[in-house]
Amino acid sequence: MRRLRSLTALALLAAGTAVALPSPAQAAPLDMTCTPPSSNVSTYSPALTSTPQTVTSTITALWGPCTSASQPAITSGYRSATVPFTGSCLELLQPATLTTTITWNTGQTSTVTTNYLGAIAGAVFTVTSTGTVTGGLFAGDSVVINLTGPSADIALCTAGLGTVSSIYMLGTLVIS
């Protein structure tokens, strides 16, 4: 399995004549924003190595604090997924697609499909995921998830000098 990997019209009245001008692109309104200490933990069993093998990845994200003008009762969310795949730590740096369900503190859910891309820059591992809410609350909205964490274990593993048993990252979730 392949892994883990968002604008009105403007009118101007001049001398009693309405002149319509093209509008600039505008960002879509935010439906939900979750900020750090929102976190994501991915664990691998067995630990990832530089040699491909069958692995089970368990991904757990705790979103919060969250704010939403349209859903003010939502203050946090949770997602968990178990994904079996065959690969190595090199897969963490390859694009992939992931579908998960976020369960909000209100009991409502959002099914999210995102395209994942991981990268290492110095001592930081970043993951950017973009996609769409495909079902449930906020269906049809865009999703952007940005996560950062330490890269040491991943860098060592891709060089054949270590393993990756888990990755802890902080980040943001924006639904608009």
C-alpha positions as CSV (number, residue, x, y, z in Angstrom):
1,M,0.0,0.0,0.0
2,R,1.2,3.4,-0.8
3,R,1.9,5.4,2.3
4,L,1.5,8.0,4.2
5,R,1.5,11.7,2.0
6,S,-7.2,26.1,-1.2
7,L,-10.7,32.6,-4.2
8,T,-16.5,37.8,-5.0
9,A,-17.2,40.3,-7.2
10,L,-16.0,43.9,-6.4
11,A,-18.2,46.8,-7.6
12,L,-17.2,50.4,-7.7
13,L,-19.8,53.3,-8.0
14,A,-18.3,56.2,-9.8
15,A,-20.4,59.2,-10.9
16,G,-23.6,57.3,-10.4
17,T,-22.5,54.5,-12.8
18,A,-21.8,51.0,-11.5
19,V,-18.6,49.6,-12.8
20,A,-17.8,46.0,-12.1
21,L,-14.1,45.2,-11.6
22,P,-12.7,41.7,-11.5
23,S,-12.2,40.6,-7.9
24,P,-8.9,39.5,-6.6
25,A,-8.6,35.9,-5.5
26,Q,-9.6,35.5,-1.9
27,A,-8.8,32.7,0.5
28,A,-11.6,30.5,1.5
29,P,-13.0,31.1,5.0
30,L,-11.6,29.0,7.7
31,D,-13.9,26.4,9.1
32,M,-11.5,24.9,11.6
33,T,-8.0,25.7,12.9
34,C,-6.1,23.4,15.3
35,T,-2.7,24.6,16.6
36,P,0.1,23.2,18.7
37,P,0.4,21.4,21.0
38,S,-1.5,19.4,18.4
39,S,0.6,16.3,17.8
40,N,1.0,13.3,15.6
41,V,2.8,10.1,16.6
42,S,3.6,7.4,14.1
43,T,4.9,4.1,15.4
44,Y,6.3,1.2,13.3
45,S,6.3,-2.5,14.0
46,P,8.8,-3.7,13.4
47,A,11.0,-0.6,13.3
48,L,11.7,0.8,9.9
49,T,15.2,0.0,8.4
50,S,16.9,0.9,5.2
51,T,15.8,-2.4,3.8
52,P,12.2,-2.9,2.7
53,Q,10.1,-5.1,4.9
54,T,6.4,-5.6,5.8
55,V,5.6,-3.0,8.5
56,T,2.5,-2.0,10.4
57,S,2.3,1.8,11.0
58,T,0.0,3.2,13.7
59,I,-0.7,6.9,13.3
60,T,-2.3,8.8,16.2
61,A,-3.1,12.5,16.1
62,L,-4.4,14.7,18.9
63,W,-5.7,17.9,17.5
64,G,-6.2,20.9,19.9
65,P,-6.7,23.5,20.8
66,C,-9.1,23.9,17.9
67,T,-11.3,26.9,17.0
68,S,-14.2,27.1,14.6
69,A,-16.6,30.0,13.9
70,S,-19.2,27.6,12.4
71,Q,-18.8,24.8,15.0
72,P,-17.8,26.7,18.3
73,A,-18.4,23.6,20.4
74,I,-15.5,21.8,18.8
75,T,-12.3,22.3,20.8
76,S,-10.3,19.2,19.9
77,G,-10.2,16.1,17.6
78,Y,-8.5,12.7,17.4
79,R,-7.5,10.4,14.6
80,S,-6.0,7.0,14.6
81,A,-5.2,4.7,11.7
82,T,-3.3,1.4,11.3
83,V,-1.6,1.1,7.9
84,P,0.2,-2.0,6.9
85,F,2.8,-1.5,4.1
86,T,5.9,-2.9,2.6
87,G,8.8,-0.4,2.7
88,S,11.7,1.2,4.4
89,C,12.5,4.4,6.1
90,L,13.1,5.8,2.6
91,E,9.3,5.7,2.2
92,L,8.9,8.5,4.7
93,L,10.4,10.8,2.1
94,Q,8.1,9.6,-0.8
95,P,4.7,11.1,-1.6
96,A,1.7,9.0,-0.6
97,T,-2.1,9.3,0.0
98,L,-3.8,8.6,3.3
99,T,-7.5,8.5,4.3
100,T,-8.4,8.9,8.0
101,T,-11.3,9.9,10.1
102,I,-11.1,12.7,12.7
103,T,-13.5,12.3,15.6
104,W,-14.2,15.7,17.1
105,N,-14.9,16.2,20.9
106,T,-18.6,16.7,20.0
107,G,-18.7,13.1,18.6
108,Q,-19.0,14.4,15.0
109,T,-16.6,13.0,12.4
110,S,-14.8,14.2,9.3
111,T,-13.3,11.7,6.8
112,V,-10.1,13.3,5.3
113,T,-8.1,12.2,2.3
114,T,-4.7,13.9,2.0
115,N,-1.6,13.7,-0.1
116,Y,1.5,13.4,2.1
117,L,5.0,14.7,1.4
118,G,7.8,14.4,3.9
119,A,11.2,16.2,3.8
120,I,14.3,16.6,5.9
121,A,16.0,20.0,6.2
122,G,18.8,19.9,8.7
123,A,17.6,18.6,12.0
124,V,13.9,18.9,11.1
125,F,11.6,16.4,9.5
126,T,8.5,18.2,8.0
127,V,5.4,16.6,6.7
128,T,2.9,18.6,4.5
129,S,-0.4,17.0,3.8
130,T,-3.0,18.6,1.6
131,G,-6.4,17.3,0.5
132,T,-10.1,17.3,1.1
133,V,-12.7,16.4,3.6
134,T,-14.5,13.6,1.8
135,G,-17.3,12.9,4.2
136,G,-18.9,14.0,7.4
137,L,-18.6,17.4,9.0
138,F,-16.9,20.0,6.7
139,A,-17.4,17.7,3.7
140,G,-16.0,19.3,0.5
141,D,-13.6,21.6,2.4
142,S,-9.9,21.7,1.8
143,V,-7.5,20.4,4.4
144,V,-3.9,21.4,5.1
145,I,-1.8,19.6,7.8
146,N,1.7,20.8,8.6
147,L,3.8,18.8,11.0
148,T,7.5,19.1,12.2
149,G,9.7,16.9,14.3
150,P,13.3,15.8,14.7
151,S,15.0,14.2,11.8
152,A,18.0,12.4,13.4
153,D,16.5,8.8,13.4
154,I,15.2,9.2,9.9
155,A,18.5,10.5,8.5
156,L,20.5,7.8,10.2
157,C,18.1,5.1,9.0
158,T,18.2,6.3,5.3
159,A,22.0,6.2,5.6
160,G,21.7,2.5,6.7
161,L,23.0,3.4,10.3
162,G,19.8,3.0,12.4
163,T,16.1,2.3,12.6
164,V,12.9,4.3,13.1
165,S,10.5,2.9,15.6
166,S,8.4,6.1,16.1
167,I,8.2,9.7,15.1
168,Y,6.7,12.4,17.3
169,M,5.7,15.7,15.6
170,L,3.9,18.9,16.5
171,G,1.7,20.8,14.0
172,T,-1.4,22.5,12.7
173,L,-4.6,21.4,11.0
174,V,-6.6,23.9,8.9
175,I,-9.9,23.1,7.3
176,S,-11.3,25.8,4.9
